[in-house]
Amino acid sequence: MTFWERIKQSLRNLMAGRQGVDQLSLALVWTGLGLYVLSALLGSGLLSLVSMAVYGYTLFRVFSRNTEKRSAENRRYLTRKNRMQTNAKQARTRFNNRKQYKYFRCPSCKAWLKLPRGAGVVTVTCGRCHNSFTQKG
Ligand SMILES: [Zn+2]
């Protein structure tokens, strides 16, 4: 076995049964880096402590043997991230189309709905919860 094969083998042994790097850990690394840069810019000792704590937590997650719990955390993180990206995308679409459509929320289920501008006062039925209400377009 060559030197590098031995290193790879011992890394495999070290990481066996452990969580390893997942998407949440990567996000934490970037968060920690951002906090560290911010702490250096502001000269804030507290922020650099927080960034250290973020790195400590990241290492804990990567080497954790409780992979079930860590994977559940990662899934929650991905769900939340996905929802935020969808919300941001929809907000951009609403902003870009604001001249053609009036956007408003359903008063009962809060779903986003739209009417063409200048449609006048019309009765709207929500596609999600079938609640009917009058809305000015
Ligand atoms: Zn509704």
Backbone and ligand atoms as CSV (ligand in chain L), in Angstrom:
chain,resi,resn,atom,element,x,y,z
A,1,MET,N,N,0.851,-1.209,0.000
A,1,MET,CA,C,0.000,0.000,0.000
A,1,MET,C,C,0.880,1.250,0.000
A,2,THR,N,N,0.580,2.160,-0.914
A,2,THR,CA,C,1.380,3.384,-0.961
A,2,THR,C,C,0.973,4.314,0.174
A,3,PHE,N,N,1.747,5.338,0.367
A,3,PHE,CA,C,1.491,6.327,1.418
A,3,PHE,C,C,0.099,6.934,1.258
A,4,TRP,N,N,-0.250,7.346,0.008
A,4,TRP,CA,C,-1.544,8.009,-0.229
A,4,TRP,C,C,-2.706,7.054,-0.036
A,5,GLU,N,N,-2.506,5.777,-0.438
A,5,GLU,CA,C,-3.556,4.778,-0.217
A,5,GLU,C,C,-3.801,4.591,1.270
A,6,ARG,N,N,-2.715,4.601,2.041
A,6,ARG,CA,C,-2.853,4.455,3.499
A,6,ARG,C,C,-3.610,5.644,4.095
A,7,ILE,N,N,-3.300,6.869,3.600
A,7,ILE,CA,C,-3.997,8.065,4.084
A,7,ILE,C,C,-5.482,7.970,3.760
A,8,LYS,N,N,-5.793,7.590,2.498
A,8,LYS,CA,C,-7.188,7.467,2.073
A,8,LYS,C,C,-7.908,6.422,2.925
A,9,GLN,N,N,-7.216,5.298,3.166
A,9,GLN,CA,C,-7.818,4.218,3.949
A,9,GLN,C,C,-8.119,4.676,5.384
A,10,SER,N,N,-7.179,5.401,5.978
A,10,SER,CA,C,-7.417,5.824,7.362
A,10,SER,C,C,-8.498,6.897,7.431
A,11,LEU,N,N,-8.625,7.742,6.367
A,11,LEU,CA,C,-9.717,8.707,6.320
A,11,LEU,C,C,-11.064,7.991,6.219
A,12,ARG,N,N,-11.088,6.927,5.373
A,12,ARG,CA,C,-12.316,6.138,5.238
A,12,ARG,C,C,-12.695,5.528,6.589
A,13,ASN,N,N,-11.703,4.997,7.292
A,13,ASN,CA,C,-11.967,4.402,8.607
A,13,ASN,C,C,-12.475,5.447,9.587
A,14,LEU,N,N,-11.880,6.651,9.529
A,14,LEU,CA,C,-12.281,7.723,10.441
A,14,LEU,C,C,-13.722,8.131,10.189
A,15,MET,N,N,-14.125,8.209,8.910
A,15,MET,CA,C,-15.447,8.724,8.572
A,15,MET,C,C,-16.521,7.638,8.541
A,16,ALA,N,N,-16.136,6.384,8.720
A,16,ALA,CA,C,-17.127,5.305,8.672
A,16,ALA,C,C,-18.164,5.500,9.764
A,17,GLY,N,N,-19.441,5.455,9.372
A,17,GLY,CA,C,-20.526,5.581,10.342
A,17,GLY,C,C,-20.747,7.001,10.819
A,18,ARG,N,N,-20.074,7.951,10.213
A,18,ARG,CA,C,-20.255,9.346,10.603
A,18,ARG,C,C,-21.011,10.106,9.512
A,19,GLN,N,N,-21.534,11.272,9.880
A,19,GLN,CA,C,-22.381,12.037,8.968
A,19,GLN,C,C,-21.606,12.500,7.735
A,20,GLY,N,N,-20.405,13.020,7.896
A,20,GLY,CA,C,-19.658,13.570,6.768
A,20,GLY,C,C,-20.199,14.937,6.397
A,21,VAL,N,N,-19.724,15.463,5.273
A,21,VAL,CA,C,-20.127,16.806,4.853
A,21,VAL,C,C,-21.436,16.724,4.074
A,22,ASP,N,N,-22.465,17.404,4.553
A,22,ASP,CA,C,-23.722,17.495,3.809
A,22,ASP,C,C,-23.991,18.958,3.457
A,23,GLN,N,N,-25.144,19.229,2.840
A,23,GLN,CA,C,-25.440,20.593,2.379
A,23,GLN,C,C,-25.507,21.580,3.537
A,24,LEU,N,N,-26.070,21.129,4.688
A,24,LEU,CA,C,-26.162,22.018,5.844
A,24,LEU,C,C,-24.764,22.379,6.360
A,25,SER,N,N,-23.853,21.398,6.397
A,25,SER,CA,C,-22.483,21.681,6.846
A,25,SER,C,C,-21.795,22.682,5.922
A,26,LEU,N,N,-22.005,22.507,4.609
A,26,LEU,CA,C,-21.407,23.453,3.658
A,26,LEU,C,C,-21.947,24.859,3.890
A,27,ALA,N,N,-23.278,24.961,4.111
A,27,ALA,CA,C,-23.886,26.271,4.366
A,27,ALA,C,C,-23.321,26.858,5.650
A,28,LEU,N,N,-23.084,26.013,6.661
A,28,LEU,CA,C,-22.527,26.497,7.920
A,28,LEU,C,C,-21.101,26.998,7.741
A,29,VAL,N,N,-20.321,26.305,6.881
A,29,VAL,CA,C,-18.952,26.749,6.612
A,29,VAL,C,C,-18.971,28.152,6.008
A,30,TRP,N,N,-19.879,28.374,5.026
A,30,TRP,CA,C,-19.976,29.695,4.393
A,30,TRP,C,C,-20.468,30.738,5.387
A,31,THR,N,N,-21.434,30.361,6.234
A,31,THR,CA,C,-21.924,31.288,7.250
A,31,THR,C,C,-20.802,31.673,8.203
A,32,GLY,N,N,-20.033,30.659,8.640
A,32,GLY,CA,C,-18.921,30.915,9.553
A,32,GLY,C,C,-17.880,31.828,8.922
A,33,LEU,N,N,-17.603,31.575,7.626
A,33,LEU,CA,C,-16.627,32.411,6.920
A,33,LEU,C,C,-17.130,33.853,6.821
A,34,GLY,N,N,-18.419,34.007,6.460
A,34,GLY,CA,C,-19.018,35.334,6.355
A,34,GLY,C,C,-18.950,36.072,7.683
A,35,LEU,N,N,-19.276,35.366,8.769
A,35,LEU,CA,C,-19.234,35.982,10.101
A,35,LEU,C,C,-17.808,36.367,10.470
A,36,TYR,N,N,-16.838,35.492,10.073
A,36,TYR,CA,C,-15.439,35.771,10.402
A,36,TYR,C,C,-14.965,37.035,9.685
A,37,VAL,N,N,-15.284,37.141,8.384
A,37,VAL,CA,C,-14.896,38.325,7.593
A,37,VAL,C,C,-15.551,39.574,8.195
A,38,LEU,N,N,-16.843,39.442,8.530
A,38,LEU,CA,C,-17.574,40.561,9.130
A,38,LEU,C,C,-16.938,40.972,10.457
A,39,SER,N,N,-16.537,39.967,11.260
A,39,SER,CA,C,-15.939,40.274,12.559
A,39,SER,C,C,-14.606,40.991,12.392
A,40,ALA,N,N,-13.838,40.583,11.318
A,40,ALA,CA,C,-12.557,41.239,11.053
A,40,ALA,C,C,-12.780,42.680,10.601
A,41,LEU,N,N,-13.808,42.882,9.751
A,41,LEU,CA,C,-14.106,44.225,9.249
A,41,LEU,C,C,-14.556,45.148,10.371
A,42,LEU,N,N,-15.379,44.598,11.276
A,42,LEU,CA,C,-15.936,45.427,12.345
A,42,LEU,C,C,-15.045,45.424,13.592
A,43,GLY,N,N,-14.025,44.541,13.596
A,43,GLY,CA,C,-13.194,44.398,14.786
A,43,GLY,C,C,-13.979,43.898,15.979
A,44,SER,N,N,-14.975,43.045,15.699
A,44,SER,CA,C,-15.839,42.564,16.766
A,44,SER,C,C,-15.366,41.205,17.302
A,45,GLY,N,N,-14.932,41.179,18.542
A,45,GLY,CA,C,-14.503,39.926,19.160
A,45,GLY,C,C,-15.658,38.972,19.352
A,46,LEU,N,N,-16.838,39.524,19.632
A,46,LEU,CA,C,-18.017,38.687,19.844
A,46,LEU,C,C,-18.373,37.938,18.568
A,47,LEU,N,N,-18.352,38.661,17.421
A,47,LEU,CA,C,-18.691,38.013,16.146
A,47,LEU,C,C,-17.687,36.923,15.801
A,48,SER,N,N,-16.406,37.148,16.096
A,48,SER,CA,C,-15.425,36.116,15.762
A,48,SER,C,C,-15.628,34.895,16.666
A,49,LEU,N,N,-16.087,35.126,17.898
A,49,LEU,CA,C,-16.445,33.997,18.772
A,49,LEU,C,C,-17.621,33.216,18.192
A,50,VAL,N,N,-18.618,33.974,17.694
A,50,VAL,CA,C,-19.788,33.317,17.094
A,50,VAL,C,C,-19.363,32.498,15.877
A,51,SER,N,N,-18.466,33.055,15.044
A,51,SER,CA,C,-18.027,32.313,13.857
A,51,SER,C,C,-17.263,31.057,14.282
A,52,MET,N,N,-16.479,31.139,15.377
A,52,MET,CA,C,-15.782,29.963,15.915
A,52,MET,C,C,-16.797,28.903,16.362
A,53,ALA,N,N,-17.862,29.378,17.033
A,53,ALA,CA,C,-18.898,28.451,17.511
A,53,ALA,C,C,-19.577,27.760,16.330
A,54,VAL,N,N,-19.788,28.528,15.227
A,54,VAL,CA,C,-20.404,27.941,14.031
A,54,VAL,C,C,-19.493,26.845,13.477
A,55,TYR,N,N,-18.161,27.115,13.442
A,55,TYR,CA,C,-17.227,26.097,12.958
A,55,TYR,C,C,-17.180,24.884,13.883
A,56,GLY,N,N,-17.237,25.144,15.188
A,56,GLY,CA,C,-17.267,24.033,16.146
A,56,GLY,C,C,-18.479,23.156,15.906
A,57,TYR,N,N,-19.634,23.788,15.719
A,57,TYR,CA,C,-20.869,23.042,15.483
A,57,TYR,C,C,-20.780,22.264,14.165
A,58,THR,N,N,-20.160,22.899,13.132
A,58,THR,CA,C,-20.007,22.226,11.842
A,58,THR,C,C,-19.158,20.959,11.999
A,59,LEU,N,N,-18.041,21.070,12.730
A,59,LEU,CA,C,-17.182,19.897,12.949
A,59,LEU,C,C,-17.950,18.817,13.696
A,60,PHE,N,N,-18.721,19.239,14.719
A,60,PHE,CA,C,-19.535,18.294,15.470
A,60,PHE,C,C,-20.477,17.537,14.533
A,61,ARG,N,N,-21.109,18.273,13.580
A,61,ARG,CA,C,-22.061,17.645,12.666
A,61,ARG,C,C,-21.348,16.679,11.725
A,62,VAL,N,N,-20.185,17.117,11.178
A,62,VAL,CA,C,-19.481,16.290,10.197
A,62,VAL,C,C,-19.031,14.965,10.830
A,63,PHE,N,N,-18.582,15.013,12.093
A,63,PHE,CA,C,-18.047,13.802,12.728
A,63,PHE,C,C,-19.087,13.075,13.576
A,64,SER,N,N,-20.319,13.596,13.592
A,64,SER,CA,C,-21.366,12.991,14.409
A,64,SER,C,C,-21.673,11.562,13.956
A,65,ARG,N,N,-21.876,10.663,14.938
A,65,ARG,CA,C,-22.273,9.290,14.614
A,65,ARG,C,C,-23.784,9.127,14.607
A,66,ASN,N,N,-24.492,10.159,15.078
A,66,ASN,CA,C,-25.956,10.117,15.070
A,66,ASN,C,C,-26.454,10.596,13.703
A,67,THR,N,N,-26.225,9.742,12.680
A,67,THR,CA,C,-26.495,10.161,11.305
A,67,THR,C,C,-27.987,10.355,11.051
A,68,GLU,N,N,-28.829,9.639,11.805
A,68,GLU,CA,C,-30.267,9.777,11.606
A,68,GLU,C,C,-30.709,11.206,11.924
A,69,LYS,N,N,-30.265,11.688,13.090
A,69,LYS,CA,C,-30.635,13.031,13.534
A,69,LYS,C,C,-30.026,14.103,12.615
A,70,ARG,N,N,-28.719,13.911,12.252
A,70,ARG,CA,C,-28.052,14.893,11.392
A,70,ARG,C,C,-28.710,14.946,10.011
A,71,SER,N,N,-29.110,13.780,9.476
A,71,SER,CA,C,-29.762,13.758,8.162
A,71,SER,C,C,-31.109,14.455,8.231
A,72,ALA,N,N,-31.833,14.285,9.351
A,72,ALA,CA,C,-33.123,14.959,9.511
A,72,ALA,C,C,-32.910,16.474,9.533
A,73,GLU,N,N,-31.845,16.934,10.234
A,73,GLU,CA,C,-31.526,18.372,10.258
A,73,GLU,C,C,-31.248,18.870,8.840
A,74,ASN,N,N,-30.473,18.062,8.096
A,74,ASN,CA,C,-30.119,18.453,6.735
A,74,ASN,C,C,-31.362,18.533,5.854
A,75,ARG,N,N,-32.285,17.565,6.014
A,75,ARG,CA,C,-33.530,17.592,5.224
A,75,ARG,C,C,-34.343,18.840,5.550
A,76,ARG,N,N,-34.444,19.169,6.870
A,76,ARG,CA,C,-35.190,20.377,7.260
A,76,ARG,C,C,-34.565,21.612,6.630
A,77,TYR,N,N,-33.221,21.669,6.671
A,77,TYR,CA,C,-32.512,22.807,6.081
A,77,TYR,C,C,-32.828,22.913,4.587
A,78,LEU,N,N,-32.778,21.779,3.863
A,78,LEU,CA,C,-33.020,21.802,2.417
A,78,LEU,C,C,-34.448,22.227,2.107
A,79,THR,N,N,-35.413,21.760,2.922
A,79,THR,CA,C,-36.814,22.147,2.725
A,79,THR,C,C,-36.972,23.650,2.881
A,80,ARG,N,N,-36.378,24.190,3.952
A,80,ARG,CA,C,-36.484,25.619,4.231
A,80,ARG,C,C,-35.822,26.446,3.121
A,81,LYS,N,N,-34.628,25.994,2.693
A,81,LYS,CA,C,-33.886,26.696,1.651
A,81,LYS,C,C,-34.703,26.717,0.359
A,82,ASN,N,N,-35.285,25.555,0.026
A,82,ASN,CA,C,-36.103,25.426,-1.164
A,82,ASN,C,C,-37.289,26.388,-1.110
A,83,ARG,N,N,-37.969,26.447,0.059
A,83,ARG,CA,C,-39.127,27.313,0.219
A,83,ARG,C,C,-38.713,28.774,0.037
A,84,MET,N,N,-37.560,29.154,0.634
A,84,MET,CA,C,-37.090,30.536,0.518
A,84,MET,C,C,-36.759,30.889,-0.924
A,85,GLN,N,N,-36.136,29.934,-1.655
A,85,GLN,CA,C,-35.800,30.199,-3.057
A,85,GLN,C,C,-37.062,30.358,-3.892
A,86,THR,N,N,-38.085,29.510,-3.609
A,86,THR,CA,C,-39.349,29.607,-4.331
A,86,THR,C,C,-40.018,30.945,-4.043
A,87,ASN,N,N,-40.059,31.339,-2.761
A,87,ASN,CA,C,-40.661,32.627,-2.390
A,87,ASN,C,C,-39.968,33.788,-3.093
A,88,ALA,N,N,-38.640,33.753,-3.132
A,88,ALA,CA,C,-37.879,34.832,-3.756
A,88,ALA,C,C,-38.178,34.895,-5.249
A,89,LYS,N,N,-38.270,33.708,-5.878
A,89,LYS,CA,C,-38.540,33.640,-7.309
A,89,LYS,C,C,-39.931,34.196,-7.611
A,90,GLN,N,N,-40.916,33.808,-6.769
A,90,GLN,CA,C,-42.283,34.287,-6.980
A,90,GLN,C,C,-42.376,35.792,-6.746
A,91,ALA,N,N,-41.634,36.300,-5.755
A,91,ALA,CA,C,-41.648,37.741,-5.481
A,91,ALA,C,C,-41.075,38.504,-6.674
A,92,ARG,N,N,-40.027,37.954,-7.286
A,92,ARG,CA,C,-39.435,38.574,-8.482
A,92,ARG,C,C,-40.450,38.611,-9.615
A,93,THR,N,N,-41.171,37.484,-9.814
A,93,THR,CA,C,-42.182,37.422,-10.870
A,93,THR,C,C,-43.276,38.452,-10.626
A,94,ARG,N,N,-43.745,38.556,-9.349
A,94,ARG,CA,C,-44.796,39.536,-9.036
A,94,ARG,C,C,-44.312,40.949,-9.327
A,95,PHE,N,N,-43.050,41.211,-8.965
A,95,PHE,CA,C,-42.492,42.545,-9.189
A,95,PHE,C,C,-42.393,42.840,-10.684
A,96,ASN,N,N,-41.912,41.869,-11.467
A,96,ASN,CA,C,-41.738,42.085,-12.905
A,96,ASN,C,C,-43.076,42.273,-13.619
A,97,ASN,N,N,-44.142,41.633,-13.119
A,97,ASN,CA,C,-45.449,41.694,-13.788
A,97,ASN,C,C,-46.398,42.684,-13.122
A,98,ARG,N,N,-45.884,43.529,-12.229
A,98,ARG,CA,C,-46.761,44.390,-11.446
A,98,ARG,C,C,-47.566,45.366,-12.290
A,99,LYS,N,N,-47.097,45.683,-13.505
A,99,LYS,CA,C,-47.817,46.613,-14.369
A,99,LYS,C,C,-49.009,45.940,-15.045
A,100,GLN,N,N,-48.897,44.620,-15.334
A,100,GLN,CA,C,-49.991,43.892,-15.993
A,100,GLN,C,C,-51.014,43.357,-14.992
A,101,TYR,N,N,-50.537,42.968,-13.792
A,101,TYR,CA,C,-51.422,42.295,-12.852
A,101,TYR,C,C,-51.442,42.973,-11.498
A,102,LYS,N,N,-52.619,42.900,-10.866
A,102,LYS,CA,C,-52.690,43.285,-9.469
A,102,LYS,C,C,-52.585,41.992,-8.661
A,103,TYR,N,N,-51.612,41.925,-7.751
A,103,TYR,CA,C,-51.424,40.738,-6.916
A,103,TYR,C,C,-52.011,40.992,-5.535
A,104,PHE,N,N,-52.642,39.987,-4.980
A,104,PHE,CA,C,-53.232,40.089,-3.643
A,104,PHE,C,C,-53.316,38.685,-3.057
A,105,ARG,N,N,-53.585,38.650,-1.751
A,105,ARG,CA,C,-53.646,37.345,-1.087
A,105,ARG,C,C,-55.092,36.956,-0.808
A,106,CYS,N,N,-55.340,35.667,-0.843
A,106,CYS,CA,C,-56.651,35.155,-0.459
A,106,CYS,C,C,-56.826,35.427,1.042
A,107,PRO,N,N,-57.957,36.051,1.429
A,107,PRO,CA,C,-58.121,36.394,2.854
A,107,PRO,C,C,-58.229,35.167,3.761
A,108,SER,N,N,-58.590,34.017,3.224
A,108,SER,CA,C,-58.746,32.868,4.123
A,108,SER,C,C,-57.512,31.966,4.149
A,109,CYS,N,N,-56.862,31.681,2.998
A,109,CYS,CA,C,-55.705,30.762,3.029
A,109,CYS,C,C,-54.390,31.464,2.710
A,110,LYS,N,N,-54.419,32.759,2.411
A,110,LYS,CA,C,-53.216,33.561,2.176
A,110,LYS,C,C,-52.461,33.196,0.898
A,111,ALA,N,N,-53.085,32.444,-0.001
A,111,ALA,CA,C,-52.441,32.133,-1.284
A,111,ALA,C,C,-52.361,33.401,-2.121
A,112,TRP,N,N,-51.305,33.513,-2.934
A,112,TRP,CA,C,-51.176,34.665,-3.822
A,112,TRP,C,C,-52.106,34.485,-5.006
A,113,LEU,N,N,-52.867,35.531,-5.350
A,113,LEU,CA,C,-53.749,35.512,-6.513
A,113,LEU,C,C,-53.461,36.765,-7.324
A,114,LYS,N,N,-53.935,36.774,-8.579
A,114,LYS,CA,C,-53.706,37.965,-9.403
A,114,LYS,C,C,-54.913,38.230,-10.271
A,115,LEU,N,N,-55.085,39.500,-10.618
A,115,LEU,CA,C,-56.110,39.933,-11.566
A,115,LEU,C,C,-55.438,40.856,-12.564
A,116,PRO,N,N,-55.932,40.836,-13.841
A,116,PRO,CA,C,-55.368,41.804,-14.785
A,116,PRO,C,C,-55.694,43.210,-14.301
A,117,ARG,N,N,-54.764,44.121,-14.464
A,117,ARG,CA,C,-54.992,45.516,-14.069
A,117,ARG,C,C,-56.182,46.067,-14.863
A,118,GLY,N,N,-57.048,46.812,-14.187
A,118,GLY,CA,C,-58.188,47.405,-14.868
A,118,GLY,C,C,-59.348,46.447,-15.041
A,119,ALA,N,N,-59.339,45.325,-14.363
A,119,ALA,CA,C,-60.428,44.352,-14.473
A,119,ALA,C,C,-61.691,44.861,-13.764
A,120,GLY,N,N,-61.545,45.860,-12.917
A,120,GLY,CA,C,-62.689,46.371,-12.168
A,120,GLY,C,C,-62.966,45.498,-10.955
A,121,VAL,N,N,-64.126,45.716,-10.327
A,121,VAL,CA,C,-64.474,44.924,-9.141
A,121,VAL,C,C,-65.079,43.599,-9.605
A,122,VAL,N,N,-64.450,42.506,-9.238
A,122,VAL,CA,C,-64.937,41.189,-9.669
A,122,VAL,C,C,-64.996,40.237,-8.476
A,123,THR,N,N,-65.789,39.185,-8.606
A,123,THR,CA,C,-65.830,38.137,-7.586
A,123,THR,C,C,-64.751,37.119,-7.929
A,124,VAL,N,N,-63.883,36.891,-6.974
A,124,VAL,CA,C,-62.747,35.993,-7.187
A,124,VAL,C,C,-62.979,34.720,-6.383
A,125,THR,N,N,-62.712,33.571,-6.994
A,125,THR,CA,C,-62.757,32.308,-6.256
A,125,THR,C,C,-61.337,31.772,-6.184
A,126,CYS,N,N,-60.862,31.567,-4.951
A,126,CYS,CA,C,-59.491,31.096,-4.743
A,126,CYS,C,C,-59.353,29.670,-5.279
A,127,GLY,N,N,-58.310,29.429,-6.057
A,127,GLY,CA,C,-58.098,28.110,-6.632
A,127,GLY,C,C,-57.663,27.092,-5.601
A,128,ARG,N,N,-57.156,27.551,-4.468
A,128,ARG,CA,C,-56.644,26.611,-3.486
A,128,ARG,C,C,-57.723,26.193,-2.492
A,129,CYS,N,N,-58.451,27.212,-1.928
A,129,CYS,CA,C,-59.427,26.881,-0.878
A,129,CYS,C,C,-60.871,27.141,-1.313
A,130,HIS,N,N,-61.086,27.607,-2.551
A,130,HIS,CA,C,-62.423,27.848,-3.123
A,130,HIS,C,C,-63.210,28.907,-2.364
A,131,ASN,N,N,-62.546,29.733,-1.599
A,131,ASN,CA,C,-63.189,30.865,-0.930
A,131,ASN,C,C,-63.494,31.936,-1.981
A,132,SER,N,N,-64.718,32.512,-1.925
A,132,SER,CA,C,-65.102,33.572,-2.870
A,132,SER,C,C,-65.140,34.910,-2.169
A,133,PHE,N,N,-64.651,35.941,-2.835
A,133,PHE,CA,C,-64.664,37.290,-2.277
A,133,PHE,C,C,-64.578,38.285,-3.426
A,134,THR,N,N,-64.942,39.547,-3.149
A,134,THR,CA,C,-64.845,40.551,-4.214
A,134,THR,C,C,-63.507,41.247,-4.106
A,135,GLN,N,N,-62.968,41.563,-5.252
A,135,GLN,CA,C,-61.631,42.164,-5.310
A,135,GLN,C,C,-61.619,43.151,-6.469
A,136,LYS,N,N,-60.954,44.294,-6.245
A,136,LYS,CA,C,-60.796,45.266,-7.319
A,136,LYS,C,C,-59.517,44.941,-8.087
A,137,GLY,N,N,-59.626,44.827,-9.403
A,137,GLY,CA,C,-58.447,44.507,-10.235
A,137,GLY,C,C,-57.620,45.705,-10.558
L,1,ZN,ZN,ZN,-57.676,30.665,-0.527
